[in-house]
């Protein structure tokens, strides 16, 4: 049985499956679906046509996810836009904003007050810290780490498969340390580390680890004087 307080405001054709917990003063837009076992904190606003708590599906070529838990948790004050999909076993922090058309996969954690922009994609097994900004159409690949106060510009792309499926490889996305800023359309290759407070220029291609407190640009990315 689901728990839905009287203070909840539900739009037309909202579907809430069993064992869902909804906090006080939650707003859920028209045609949205909250799947089994999800937990929604107080003062959360969910837009229209969202699907939250999706169980991942795989085929024989896809890896199975090791889940930290089996439910989606959205903490208090979060704002979820329209047409957003969020998978199970993911935790969304307090006052997080997720824009329209965004997708957040399973086994992801997103820290308090982080912004995930319109149509951005966050893949599985990724950890995102507090006060980060991930802008429109950015692609955060699976198995990545973004520490606190990281900025990801529009259309940034990351990868986690060094051999692009040609042979076995432990998938590992970039590790972006606190305070770093990644410019528009930059590409980050598998397993690279971006140092603290480092700036990666627009359109750069990062092929190796970058040290703290510098600015890099170009293809491949190299340190520049500022």
Phi, psi and omega in degrees: 000135179273155179252113182232106182289161180297335181285349180291141177247113185251131177285187180286138175061033172284136177247126177235113182283181185288156176062027174269139176245125182238130182281188181284146173060035177275139176243127179236123185286174183301141171065016178273152182235127176251113188275167190310133172083357182291151178236124182243122183283181181294148171060028176273140175243125181241130184284193181277148171061034176268154171232118187238133179093030184292135172276127182293146175247145181225162167243188187295335181272349184261145180284151176271142183273134171271111187275141172285329175205182184244023182219157172272134176236124175243116185278172191301145174078002179291151178236120182246124184287196180273147175059038179262140173241129177228134186269168179291168180059027177244149181237121179255124186286180181293138174057026172289144174244127177238120187283170180306143174068006179287158178226130178235120185278186186282157176063034179253144169239135178235122186287166184306140172065016174282150178246128173246115191284177183303128176062015173288154179235129175242116185274175190296154174063030182254143178244123180239131185279196181276151172058031175273158173234122177242109191274180188310131173065014174290148179241110177260109186290166179295156175065033178256160175231124172242117180282185185296149171062030176273142177244127178241116184286171180302138173065017171296143180232138179234155178226156183229003183241102186300327185251010176050042175084359184289331176204172185295140182199136175288113185296133181209117177276182178295155171244111183253115186279167192302141176079000182282155182229128182246120186285168183309136171064013174291153177239131180245123182280168185302138169074002181287150175248130176256121186293169181299138174057026179269148179247129174252120185292161179302135176077002180290155174241112184268114184252349181212171183299145181241134184285175181289152164058038176229172174243132177236153178204164174099181181231106354288163184294132178224157180296138176235157176279139180235000000 
